């Protein structure tokens, strides 16, 4: 049965994790894996999450299935912080992480309109294309960002989307763009909203880093502009980063419909599509988030710690840029990632000569490094000739 299988191409990020773990050099720097770390190099369990786990342990009296919709109160709490008000024509469903939300959204698109294309800006999170293709969606690409000049190619983006057909889907990063850290400003969001409304496009917003850019409200300001303009929209939400629930796979898919009747049909279709995929979503992470939102004290603790995490990321960016003016663009970017214009040989030299690990694309996770390592990083980049005049 399996004799015709061939090994798939190795996952470069998984290989990077293994290589970093096996490196015995002191002072090595991990800029590869997309997790937040504090300045001691740890990925801590957030205080509110720890307390919510204690409450859950003491009060949960069953492990029975929740149903394909998942934890309804968790979904309602997320919708409130995303949209900011009650929206009668939005329906949500709990998913196994943001990846599950994207995959379910891809299948929903394919079921609703198989001819629709999903427009994705490059560069993007490497799993975006495969997730949509695996969900039977047709992918079209446009250029979003020029790594050499660290510039959003907004005019090119708008020109490409002007050729999209009615019912085509536009994938947008809600905030903290992965891999570039280069976010659209409110004027650009407004222009996209106008184009979406004019051409009858369907925005699909990937909100994976809410609160880690400019703050909880600012990070969804563009999303809200889009929702106001579009009759139909999808939102994939992940709690991995902003609640630190990486291994608990906690997320949700939200869909806006033009009316309540259509919204109910969409909700039933989402549950029907989820059933053969994961049947019922995992409960633990969603229960923790729900408990946090049900307690004013825990909600304050969580939001305060999130502000501190966001500030630390900004401090790392400022520390690196303060040492090397050619990296000044880091200060204007947001979230965990930035994407340096590095060749494959430079990335390899950084690893082999300096113990600096990053994705082959030159994407760096600034939220994973210590501020005290800023000087070593800049020196290593200089040593391999990475800081060219363009930067």
Secondary structure, DSSP 8 states (H G I E B T S, - for coil): --TT-------HHHHHHHHHHH---TT-EE--S-----TTS-----HHHHHHHHHHHHH--------TT--HHHHHHHHHHHHSS--TTEEEEEEEHHHHHHHHHHHHHHHH-TT-EEEEEES--THHHHHHHHTT-EEEEEE-EETTTTEE-HHHHHHHHTT--TT-EEEEE-SS-TTT-----HHHHHHHHHHHHHHT-EEEEEE-STTSSS-TTGGGHHHHHHHHH-SSEEEEEE-TTTS--GGG-EEEEEEE-SSHHHHHHHHHHHHHHHHHHHSS---HHHHHHHHHHT-HHHHHHHHHHHHHHHHHHHHHHHHHHHH-GGGTHHHH--SSEEE----HHHHHHHHHHH-EE--TT-EEEGGGS-GGGHHHHHHHHHHTT---TT-
